[in-house]
Amino acid sequence: MRLCYDPADDVLVLDLELPGQLARASAPPIAHARGLLDVTERGSLAGLEISLTDLPPALAELCRALADDDEVTYIEIERVAAARSLRTVTVPIVFRWDGDQGRLSLRIPRRTADYELLYPVGAT
């Protein structure tokens, strides 16, 4: 997993490498959904929760490889010591699937009308 910032589109990009047996799976190249992003009091991105029921079936099947259960997956972005408080924000996510590379990219805007992420410097 790799997290980076794309300044051209002002989005955070979370690249996930999926298991080899899924690398050639068929899924829509682009899909949209919403997720819950956990941010620590210091501005670190703790994790992202995604409801698999909100995804197109083929994409949901890919994401089940990362899931703890059949309905939701939680992607730990940064291991944080017991945070005293987490702030959770609903974020739009653009999923981009590259079957040739076996890579699923999740693109999260840094700013919307509802929030602004100051990652990697600060909070929400």
N, CA, C and O atoms as a GROMACS GRO file, in nm:
protein
  496
    1MET      N    1   0.085  -0.117   0.000
    1MET     CA    2   0.000   0.000   0.000
    1MET      C    3   0.090   0.124   0.000
    1MET      O    4   0.193   0.129   0.067
    2ARG      N    5   0.046   0.221  -0.077
    2ARG     CA    6   0.122   0.345  -0.086
    2ARG      C    7   0.023   0.460  -0.085
    2ARG      O    8  -0.077   0.458  -0.156
    3LEU      N    9   0.053   0.562  -0.004
    3LEU     CA   10  -0.029   0.682   0.001
    3LEU      C   11   0.055   0.798  -0.049
    3LEU      O   12   0.167   0.819  -0.003
    4CYS      N   13   0.000   0.873  -0.144
    4CYS     CA   14   0.071   0.990  -0.194
    4CYS      C   15  -0.030   1.100  -0.226
    4CYS      O   16  -0.151   1.079  -0.221
    5TYR      N   17   0.022   1.215  -0.258
    5TYR     CA   18  -0.060   1.331  -0.292
    5TYR      C   19  -0.040   1.364  -0.438
    5TYR      O   20   0.074   1.374  -0.486
    6ASP      N   21  -0.150   1.383  -0.510
    6ASP     CA   22  -0.145   1.423  -0.650
    6ASP      C   23  -0.184   1.570  -0.657
    6ASP      O   24  -0.303   1.603  -0.656
    7PRO      N   25  -0.086   1.661  -0.665
    7PRO     CA   26  -0.117   1.804  -0.664
    7PRO      C   27  -0.193   1.851  -0.787
    7PRO      O   28  -0.266   1.950  -0.780
    8ALA      N   29  -0.178   1.782  -0.900
    8ALA     CA   30  -0.249   1.823  -1.021
    8ALA      C   31  -0.400   1.814  -1.004
    8ALA      O   32  -0.474   1.899  -1.052
    9ASP      N   33  -0.446   1.710  -0.933
    9ASP     CA   34  -0.589   1.691  -0.910
    9ASP      C   35  -0.630   1.724  -0.767
    9ASP      O   36  -0.749   1.716  -0.734
   10ASP      N   37  -0.534   1.760  -0.680
   10ASP     CA   38  -0.557   1.789  -0.539
   10ASP      C   39  -0.630   1.674  -0.469
   10ASP      O   40  -0.731   1.694  -0.401
   11VAL      N   41  -0.576   1.554  -0.488
   11VAL     CA   42  -0.634   1.435  -0.426
   11VAL      C   43  -0.526   1.353  -0.357
   11VAL      O   44  -0.408   1.358  -0.395
   12LEU      N   45  -0.567   1.279  -0.254
   12LEU     CA   46  -0.481   1.178  -0.194
   12LEU      C   47  -0.505   1.050  -0.273
   12LEU      O   48  -0.619   1.017  -0.306
   13VAL      N   49  -0.398   0.979  -0.303
   13VAL     CA   50  -0.408   0.855  -0.381
   13VAL      C   51  -0.355   0.741  -0.295
   13VAL      O   52  -0.239   0.742  -0.253
   14LEU      N   53  -0.441   0.644  -0.271
   14LEU     CA   54  -0.405   0.525  -0.195
   14LEU      C   55  -0.400   0.409  -0.294
   14LEU      O   56  -0.503   0.365  -0.344
   15ASP      N   57  -0.279   0.360  -0.322
   15ASP     CA   58  -0.260   0.249  -0.416
   15ASP      C   59  -0.252   0.119  -0.338
   15ASP      O   60  -0.169   0.105  -0.247
   16LEU      N   61  -0.337   0.024  -0.374
   16LEU     CA   62  -0.340  -0.106  -0.308
   16LEU      C   63  -0.300  -0.213  -0.407
   16LEU      O   64  -0.356  -0.222  -0.516
   17GLU      N   65  -0.203  -0.294  -0.370
   17GLU     CA   66  -0.164  -0.408  -0.452
   17GLU      C   67  -0.249  -0.526  -0.405
   17GLU      O   68  -0.247  -0.561  -0.287
   18LEU      N   69  -0.323  -0.585  -0.497
   18LEU     CA   70  -0.409  -0.697  -0.461
   18LEU      C   71  -0.336  -0.828  -0.483
   18LEU      O   72  -0.241  -0.834  -0.561
   19PRO      N   73  -0.380  -0.935  -0.415
   19PRO     CA   74  -0.315  -1.065  -0.430
   19PRO      C   75  -0.306  -1.108  -0.576
   19PRO      O   76  -0.392  -1.076  -0.657
   20GLY      N   77  -0.200  -1.181  -0.608
   20GLY     CA   78  -0.172  -1.222  -0.745
   20GLY      C   79  -0.286  -1.289  -0.816
   20GLY      O   80  -0.307  -1.265  -0.935
   21GLN      N   81  -0.363  -1.373  -0.745
   21GLN     CA   82  -0.472  -1.444  -0.812
   21GLN      C   83  -0.584  -1.350  -0.855
   21GLN      O   84  -0.668  -1.387  -0.936
   22LEU      N   85  -0.586  -1.228  -0.801
   22LEU     CA   86  -0.688  -1.130  -0.839
   22LEU      C   87  -0.638  -1.032  -0.945
   22LEU      O   88  -0.716  -0.952  -0.996
   23ALA      N   89  -0.511  -1.038  -0.977
   23ALA     CA   90  -0.451  -0.938  -1.065
   23ALA      C   91  -0.520  -0.928  -1.200
   23ALA      O   92  -0.526  -0.819  -1.257
   24ARG      N   93  -0.571  -1.035  -1.251
   24ARG     CA   94  -0.637  -1.032  -1.382
   24ARG      C   95  -0.789  -1.026  -1.371
   24ARG      O   96  -0.860  -1.044  -1.470
   25ALA      N   97  -0.839  -1.002  -1.252
   25ALA     CA   98  -0.984  -0.997  -1.232
   25ALA      C   99  -1.046  -0.887  -1.316
   25ALA      O  100  -0.982  -0.787  -1.350
   26SER      N  101  -1.171  -0.906  -1.348
   26SER     CA  102  -1.244  -0.808  -1.427
   26SER      C  103  -1.327  -0.721  -1.334
   26SER      O  104  -1.405  -0.772  -1.254
   27ALA      N  105  -1.309  -0.592  -1.344
   27ALA     CA  106  -1.386  -0.497  -1.263
   27ALA      C  107  -1.397  -0.370  -1.345
   27ALA      O  108  -1.319  -0.348  -1.437
   28PRO      N  109  -1.494  -0.285  -1.311
   28PRO     CA  110  -1.504  -0.159  -1.385
   28PRO      C  111  -1.376  -0.078  -1.367
   28PRO      O  112  -1.322  -0.074  -1.256
   29PRO      N  113  -1.326  -0.013  -1.472
   29PRO     CA  114  -1.202   0.063  -1.460
   29PRO      C  115  -1.215   0.182  -1.366
   29PRO      O  116  -1.118   0.222  -1.302
   30ILE      N  117  -1.335   0.239  -1.357
   30ILE     CA  118  -1.357   0.353  -1.268
   30ILE      C  119  -1.493   0.337  -1.202
   30ILE      O  120  -1.592   0.304  -1.268
   31ALA      N  121  -1.498   0.360  -1.071
   31ALA     CA  122  -1.624   0.357  -0.997
   31ALA      C  123  -1.619   0.464  -0.889
   31ALA      O  124  -1.511   0.510  -0.851
   32HIS      N  125  -1.735   0.503  -0.840
   32HIS     CA  126  -1.744   0.606  -0.737
   32HIS      C  127  -1.822   0.552  -0.618
   32HIS      O  128  -1.919   0.478  -0.635
   33ALA      N  129  -1.779   0.589  -0.498
   33ALA     CA  130  -1.850   0.551  -0.376
   33ALA      C  131  -1.812   0.651  -0.267
   33ALA      O  132  -1.740   0.748  -0.292
   34ARG      N  133  -1.860   0.626  -0.147
   34ARG     CA  134  -1.826   0.708  -0.032
   34ARG      C  135  -1.764   0.617   0.073
   34ARG      O  136  -1.791   0.497   0.078
   35GLY      N  137  -1.680   0.676   0.157
   35GLY     CA  138  -1.619   0.601   0.265
   35GLY      C  139  -1.609   0.687   0.389
   35GLY      O  140  -1.640   0.806   0.386
   36LEU      N  141  -1.566   0.626   0.498
   36LEU     CA  142  -1.545   0.697   0.623
   36LEU      C  143  -1.396   0.699   0.652
   36LEU      O  144  -1.334   0.594   0.672
   37LEU      N  145  -1.338   0.818   0.655
   37LEU     CA  146  -1.195   0.836   0.678
   37LEU      C  147  -1.173   0.874   0.823
   37LEU      O  148  -1.231   0.972   0.871
   38ASP      N  149  -1.090   0.798   0.894
   38ASP     CA  150  -1.054   0.828   1.033
   38ASP      C  151  -0.926   0.909   1.037
   38ASP      O  152  -0.825   0.869   0.979
   39VAL      N  153  -0.931   1.024   1.106
   39VAL     CA  154  -0.817   1.114   1.118
   39VAL      C  155  -0.788   1.132   1.267
   39VAL      O  156  -0.880   1.157   1.345
   40THR      N  157  -0.660   1.120   1.306
   40THR     CA  158  -0.625   1.139   1.447
   40THR      C  159  -0.622   1.287   1.482
   40THR      O  160  -0.629   1.373   1.395
   41GLU      N  161  -0.612   1.314   1.612
   41GLU     CA  162  -0.608   1.454   1.656
   41GLU      C  163  -0.484   1.527   1.604
   41GLU      O  164  -0.483   1.650   1.602
   42ARG      N  165  -0.381   1.453   1.563
   42ARG     CA  166  -0.260   1.516   1.509
   42ARG      C  167  -0.261   1.525   1.357
   42ARG      O  168  -0.165   1.572   1.297
   43GLY      N  169  -0.370   1.480   1.295
   43GLY     CA  170  -0.382   1.491   1.150
   43GLY      C  171  -0.338   1.369   1.072
   43GLY      O  172  -0.344   1.370   0.949
   44SER      N  173  -0.295   1.264   1.140
   44SER     CA  174  -0.258   1.140   1.070
   44SER      C  175  -0.383   1.071   1.019
   44SER      O  176  -0.488   1.076   1.083
   45LEU      N  177  -0.371   1.007   0.905
   45LEU     CA  178  -0.483   0.932   0.849
   45LEU      C  179  -0.475   0.789   0.902
   45LEU      O  180  -0.385   0.713   0.866
   46ALA      N  181  -0.568   0.754   0.989
   46ALA     CA  182  -0.565   0.623   1.054
   46ALA      C  183  -0.616   0.512   0.964
   46ALA      O  184  -0.554   0.407   0.952
   47GLY      N  185  -0.730   0.535   0.899
   47GLY     CA  186  -0.786   0.430   0.817
   47GLY      C  187  -0.908   0.475   0.740
   47GLY      O  188  -0.961   0.584   0.761
   48LEU      N  189  -0.951   0.389   0.651
   48LEU     CA  190  -1.063   0.418   0.562
   48LEU      C  191  -1.158   0.299   0.563
   48LEU      O  192  -1.118   0.186   0.535
   49GLU      N  193  -1.284   0.325   0.596
   49GLU     CA  194  -1.387   0.221   0.595
   49GLU      C  195  -1.472   0.237   0.469
   49GLU      O  196  -1.518   0.346   0.435
   50ILE      N  197  -1.491   0.125   0.400
   50ILE     CA  198  -1.569   0.125   0.276
   50ILE      C  199  -1.677   0.018   0.286
   50ILE      O  200  -1.649  -0.097   0.318
   51SER      N  201  -1.800   0.058   0.258
   51SER     CA  202  -1.910  -0.037   0.253
   51SER      C  203  -1.907  -0.107   0.118
   51SER      O  204  -1.919  -0.043   0.014
   52LEU      N  205  -1.891  -0.238   0.120
   52LEU     CA  206  -1.882  -0.314  -0.005
   52LEU      C  207  -2.016  -0.318  -0.078
   52LEU      O  208  -2.020  -0.339  -0.199
   53THR      N  209  -2.125  -0.298  -0.005
   53THR     CA  210  -2.257  -0.301  -0.068
   53THR      C  211  -2.280  -0.179  -0.156
   53THR      O  212  -2.372  -0.178  -0.238
   54ASP      N  213  -2.196  -0.075  -0.141
   54ASP     CA  214  -2.209   0.046  -0.223
   54ASP      C  215  -2.131   0.038  -0.354
   54ASP      O  216  -2.139   0.128  -0.437
   55LEU      N  217  -2.056  -0.070  -0.372
   55LEU     CA  218  -1.968  -0.083  -0.489
   55LEU      C  219  -2.033  -0.171  -0.597
   55LEU      O  220  -2.116  -0.255  -0.565
   56PRO      N  221  -1.994  -0.151  -0.723
   56PRO     CA  222  -2.038  -0.244  -0.827
   56PRO      C  223  -1.993  -0.386  -0.788
   56PRO      O  224  -1.886  -0.402  -0.730
   57PRO      N  225  -2.072  -0.488  -0.819
   57PRO     CA  226  -2.042  -0.625  -0.773
   57PRO      C  227  -1.899  -0.672  -0.802
   57PRO      O  228  -1.836  -0.731  -0.714
   58ALA      N  229  -1.847  -0.650  -0.921
   58ALA     CA  230  -1.711  -0.698  -0.953
   58ALA      C  231  -1.606  -0.627  -0.869
   58ALA      O  232  -1.508  -0.689  -0.828
   59LEU      N  233  -1.624  -0.498  -0.844
   59LEU     CA  234  -1.530  -0.424  -0.761
   59LEU      C  235  -1.542  -0.466  -0.615
   59LEU      O  236  -1.442  -0.478  -0.545
   60ALA      N  237  -1.664  -0.489  -0.569
   60ALA     CA  238  -1.685  -0.538  -0.432
   60ALA      C  239  -1.614  -0.670  -0.412
   60ALA      O  240  -1.556  -0.695  -0.306
   61GLU      N  241  -1.619  -0.756  -0.512
   61GLU     CA  242  -1.551  -0.886  -0.503
   61GLU      C  243  -1.400  -0.868  -0.489
   61GLU      O  244  -1.337  -0.939  -0.411
   62LEU      N  245  -1.342  -0.775  -0.562
   62LEU     CA  246  -1.199  -0.746  -0.548
   62LEU      C  247  -1.168  -0.698  -0.406
   62LEU      O  248  -1.070  -0.742  -0.345
   63CYS      N  249  -1.250  -0.608  -0.356
   63CYS     CA  250  -1.225  -0.549  -0.224
   63CYS      C  251  -1.245  -0.648  -0.111
   63CYS      O  252  -1.193  -0.628  -0.001
   64ARG      N  253  -1.319  -0.755  -0.136
   64ARG     CA  254  -1.337  -0.857  -0.032
   64ARG      C  255  -1.204  -0.920   0.007
   64ARG      O  256  -1.190  -0.973   0.117
   65ALA      N  257  -1.106  -0.916  -0.082
   65ALA     CA  258  -0.972  -0.968  -0.050
   65ALA      C  259  -0.909  -0.888   0.064
   65ALA      O  260  -0.820  -0.938   0.133
   66LEU      N  261  -0.956  -0.765   0.083
   66LEU     CA  262  -0.904  -0.678   0.189
   66LEU      C  263  -0.996  -0.673   0.310
   66LEU      O  264  -0.961  -0.612   0.412
   67ALA      N  265  -1.113  -0.736   0.301
   67ALA     CA  266  -1.219  -0.717   0.400
   67ALA      C  267  -1.210  -0.815   0.515
   67ALA      O  268  -1.162  -0.927   0.502
   68ASP      N  269  -1.259  -0.768   0.629
   68ASP     CA  270  -1.272  -0.854   0.746
   68ASP      C  271  -1.406  -0.927   0.746
   68ASP      O  272  -1.421  -1.032   0.808
   69ASP      N  273  -1.503  -0.870   0.676
   69ASP     CA  274  -1.633  -0.935   0.663
   69ASP      C  275  -1.688  -0.909   0.523
   69ASP      O  276  -1.620  -0.848   0.440
   70ASP      N  277  -1.809  -0.955   0.498
   70ASP     CA  278  -1.864  -0.947   0.363
   70ASP      C  279  -1.924  -0.812   0.328
   70ASP      O  280  -1.953  -0.787   0.211
   71GLU      N  281  -1.944  -0.725   0.427
   71GLU     CA  282  -2.013  -0.599   0.399
   71GLU      C  283  -1.924  -0.476   0.406
   71GLU      O  284  -1.953  -0.375   0.341
   72VAL      N  285  -1.817  -0.483   0.483
   72VAL     CA  286  -1.733  -0.364   0.506
   72VAL      C  287  -1.586  -0.404   0.503
   72VAL      O  288  -1.549  -0.512   0.550
   73THR      N  289  -1.504  -0.317   0.448
   73THR     CA  290  -1.360  -0.335   0.460
   73THR      C  291  -1.302  -0.212   0.528
   73THR      O  292  -1.346  -0.099   0.504
   74TYR      N  293  -1.203  -0.234   0.614
   74TYR     CA  294  -1.133  -0.123   0.679
   74TYR      C  295  -0.987  -0.133   0.638
   74TYR      O  296  -0.920  -0.233   0.664
   75ILE      N  297  -0.938  -0.028   0.574
   75ILE     CA  298  -0.800  -0.025   0.529
   75ILE      C  299  -0.722   0.062   0.626
   75ILE      O  300  -0.743   0.183   0.634
   76GLU      N  301  -0.631   0.000   0.700
   76GLU     CA  302  -0.546   0.076   0.792
   76GLU      C  303  -0.441   0.149   0.709
   76GLU      O  304  -0.361   0.086   0.639
   77ILE      N  305  -0.442   0.281   0.716
   77ILE     CA  306  -0.349   0.361   0.638
   77ILE      C  307  -0.220   0.383   0.714
   77ILE      O  308  -0.111   0.363   0.662
   78GLU      N  309  -0.234   0.424   0.838
   78GLU     CA  310  -0.117   0.449   0.922
   78GLU      C  311  -0.143   0.391   1.059
   78GLU      O  312  -0.246   0.419   1.122
   79ARG      N  313  -0.049   0.311   1.106
   79ARG     CA  314  -0.064   0.254   1.240
   79ARG      C  315  -0.041   0.367   1.340
   79ARG      O  316   0.064   0.430   1.342
   80VAL      N  317  -0.141   0.390   1.422
   80VAL     CA  318  -0.131   0.497   1.520
   80VAL      C  319  -0.137   0.438   1.660
   80VAL      O  320  -0.213   0.344   1.686
   81ALA      N  321  -0.056   0.494   1.749
   81ALA     CA  322  -0.065   0.453   1.889
   81ALA      C  323  -0.203   0.492   1.937
   81ALA      O  324  -0.265   0.583   1.882
   82ALA      N  325  -0.250   0.426   2.038
   82ALA     CA  326  -0.386   0.450   2.089
   82ALA      C  327  -0.422   0.598   2.086
   82ALA      O  328  -0.386   0.674   2.175
   83ALA      N  329  -0.492   0.634   1.984
   83ALA     CA  330  -0.533   0.774   1.969
   83ALA      C  331  -0.642   0.806   2.070
   83ALA      O  332  -0.734   0.728   2.091
   84ARG      N  333  -0.628   0.921   2.132
   84ARG     CA  334  -0.730   0.960   2.229
   84ARG      C  335  -0.861   0.989   2.160
   84ARG      O  336  -0.968   0.962   2.214
   85SER      N  337  -0.852   1.044   2.043
   85SER     CA  338  -0.976   1.072   1.971
   85SER      C  339  -0.951   1.064   1.821
   85SER      O  340  -0.846   1.103   1.771
   86LEU      N  341  -1.048   1.012   1.754
   86LEU     CA  342  -1.045   1.007   1.608
   86LEU      C  343  -1.158   1.093   1.556
   86LEU      O  344  -1.268   1.092   1.612
   87ARG      N  345  -1.132   1.164   1.453
   87ARG     CA  346  -1.235   1.240   1.384
   87ARG      C  347  -1.267   1.161   1.257
   87ARG      O  348  -1.176   1.120   1.184
   88THR      N  349  -1.395   1.139   1.233
   88THR     CA  350  -1.436   1.062   1.115
   88THR      C  351  -1.509   1.154   1.020
   88THR      O  352  -1.599   1.229   1.059
   89VAL      N  353  -1.470   1.148   0.894
   89VAL     CA  354  -1.532   1.233   0.792
   89VAL      C  355  -1.574   1.144   0.674
   89VAL      O  356  -1.500   1.053   0.634
   90THR      N  357  -1.692   1.171   0.621
   90THR     CA  358  -1.738   1.100   0.502
   90THR      C  359  -1.671   1.162   0.380
   90THR      O  360  -1.676   1.283   0.359
   91VAL      N  361  -1.608   1.076   0.301
   91VAL     CA  362  -1.532   1.124   0.185
   91VAL      C  363  -1.579   1.054   0.058
   91VAL      O  364  -1.612   0.936   0.060
   92PRO      N  365  -1.581   1.127  -0.054
   92PRO     CA  366  -1.606   1.061  -0.183
   92PRO      C  367  -1.478   0.991  -0.226
   92PRO      O  368  -1.367   1.040  -0.203
   93ILE      N  369  -1.494   0.876  -0.289
   93ILE     CA  370  -1.379   0.798  -0.336
   93ILE      C  371  -1.399   0.763  -0.483
   93ILE      O  372  -1.506   0.718  -0.523
   94VAL      N  373  -1.296   0.785  -0.561
   94VAL     CA  374  -1.295   0.737  -0.699
   94VAL      C  375  -1.202   0.616  -0.702
   94VAL      O  376  -1.084   0.626  -0.667
   95PHE      N  377  -1.255   0.503  -0.743
   95PHE     CA  378  -1.178   0.380  -0.753
   95PHE      C  379  -1.131   0.365  -0.897
   95PHE      O  380  -1.209   0.379  -0.991
   96ARG      N  381  -1.002   0.338  -0.914
   96ARG     CA  382  -0.947   0.310  -1.046
   96ARG      C  383  -0.879   0.174  -1.041
   96ARG      O  384  -0.786   0.152  -0.963
   97TRP      N  385  -0.926   0.084  -1.125
   97TRP     CA  386  -0.874  -0.052  -1.127
   97TRP      C  387  -0.785  -0.072  -1.248
   97TRP      O  388  -0.826  -0.047  -1.361
   98ASP      N  389  -0.663  -0.119  -1.224
   98ASP     CA  390  -0.571  -0.154  -1.331
   98ASP      C  391  -0.544  -0.304  -1.319
   98ASP      O  392  -0.457  -0.346  -1.243
   99GLY      N  393  -0.619  -0.382  -1.396
   99GLY     CA  394  -0.607  -0.528  -1.388
   99GLY      C  395  -0.472  -0.579  -1.435
   99GLY      O  396  -0.425  -0.682  -1.386
  100ASP      N  397  -0.408  -0.509  -1.528
  100ASP     CA  398  -0.277  -0.553  -1.576
  100ASP      C  399  -0.172  -0.546  -1.466
  100ASP      O  400  -0.083  -0.630  -1.459
  101GLN      N  401  -0.183  -0.445  -1.382
  101GLN     CA  402  -0.087  -0.427  -1.273
  101GLN      C  403  -0.136  -0.489  -1.142
  101GLN      O  404  -0.058  -0.502  -1.047
  102GLY      N  405  -0.264  -0.527  -1.136
  102GLY     CA  406  -0.320  -0.578  -1.010
  102GLY      C  407  -0.327  -0.469  -0.905
  102GLY      O  408  -0.310  -0.495  -0.786
  103ARG      N  409  -0.351  -0.346  -0.950
  103ARG     CA  410  -0.349  -0.232  -0.859
  103ARG      C  411  -0.486  -0.164  -0.857
  103ARG      O  412  -0.546  -0.136  -0.960
  104LEU      N  413  -0.532  -0.139  -0.735
  104LEU     CA  414  -0.654  -0.064  -0.713
  104LEU      C  415  -0.615   0.069  -0.650
  104LEU      O  416  -0.556   0.072  -0.542
  105SER      N  417  -0.647   0.179  -0.718
  105SER     CA  418  -0.616   0.313  -0.666
  105SER      C  419  -0.743   0.377  -0.615
  105SER      O  420  -0.845   0.379  -0.684
  106LEU      N  421  -0.736   0.430  -0.495
  106LEU     CA  422  -0.847   0.503  -0.435
  106LEU      C  423  -0.806   0.649  -0.430
  106LEU      O  424  -0.704   0.683  -0.371
  107ARG      N  425  -0.886   0.734  -0.491
  107ARG     CA  426  -0.855   0.877  -0.500
  107ARG      C  427  -0.955   0.953  -0.415
  107ARG      O  428  -1.076   0.946  -0.437
  108ILE      N  429  -0.903   1.027  -0.316
  108ILE     CA  430  -0.986   1.100  -0.220
  108ILE      C  431  -0.954   1.248  -0.230
  108ILE      O  432  -0.839   1.287  -0.210
  109PRO      N  433  -1.053   1.331  -0.262
  109PRO     CA  434  -1.027   1.476  -0.269
  109PRO      C  435  -0.981   1.531  -0.134
  109PRO      O  436  -1.031   1.490  -0.030
  110ARG      N  437  -0.886   1.623  -0.137
  110ARG     CA  438  -0.843   1.687  -0.013
  110ARG      C  439  -0.944   1.790   0.034
  110ARG      O  440  -0.949   1.821   0.154
  111ARG      N  441  -1.023   1.844  -0.057
  111ARG     CA  442  -1.121   1.947  -0.020
  111ARG      C  443  -1.254   1.920  -0.086
  111ARG      O  444  -1.262   1.881  -0.203
  112THR      N  445  -1.361   1.940  -0.009
  112THR     CA  446  -1.496   1.946  -0.064
  112THR      C  447  -1.567   2.059   0.012
  112THR      O  448  -1.504   2.128   0.092
  113ALA      N  449  -1.694   2.077  -0.013
  113ALA     CA  450  -1.771   2.178   0.061
  113ALA      C  451  -1.786   2.138   0.208
  113ALA      O  452  -1.813   2.224   0.292
  114ASP      N  453  -1.767   2.008   0.239
  114ASP     CA  454  -1.789   1.958   0.375
  114ASP      C  455  -1.663   1.943   0.460
  114ASP      O  456  -1.673   1.938   0.582
  115TYR      N  457  -1.547   1.936   0.399
  115TYR     CA  458  -1.424   1.914   0.476
  115TYR      C  459  -1.303   1.961   0.398
  115TYR      O  460  -1.310   1.988   0.278
  116GLU      N  461  -1.190   1.970   0.471
  116GLU     CA  462  -1.060   1.993   0.409
  116GLU      C  463  -0.958   1.911   0.486
  116GLU      O  464  -0.947   1.924   0.608
  117LEU      N  465  -0.884   1.827   0.416
  117LEU     CA  466  -0.778   1.748   0.478
  117LEU      C  467  -0.648   1.823   0.460
  117LEU      O  468  -0.612   1.862   0.348
  118LEU      N  469  -0.578   1.843   0.568
  118LEU     CA  470  -0.450   1.912   0.561
  118LEU      C  471  -0.334   1.814   0.560
  118LEU      O  472  -0.218   1.852   0.578
  119TYR      N  473  -0.365   1.687   0.539
  119TYR     CA  474  -0.263   1.583   0.534
  119TYR      C  475  -0.158   1.620   0.430
  119TYR      O  476  -0.195   1.665   0.322
  120PRO      N  477  -0.031   1.605   0.456
  120PRO     CA  478   0.030   1.540   0.570
  120PRO      C  479   0.065   1.634   0.685
  120PRO      O  480   0.135   1.592   0.778
  121VAL      N  481   0.018   1.757   0.683
  121VAL     CA  482   0.057   1.851   0.787
  121VAL      C  483  -0.035   1.860   0.907
  121VAL      O  484   0.013   1.886   1.017
  122GLY      N  485  -0.163   1.840   0.891
  122GLY     CA  486  -0.252   1.869   1.004
  122GLY      C  487  -0.379   1.790   1.003
  122GLY      O  488  -0.385   1.679   0.951
  123ALA      N  489  -0.481   1.847   1.062
  123ALA     CA  490  -0.607   1.778   1.089
  123ALA      C  491  -0.710   1.803   0.979
  123ALA      O  492  -0.677   1.844   0.868
  124THR      N  493  -0.838   1.777   1.014
  124THR     CA  494  -0.948   1.806   0.921
  124THR      C  495  -1.009   1.938   0.957
  124THR      O  496  -1.104   1.982   0.891
   0.00000   0.00000   0.00000
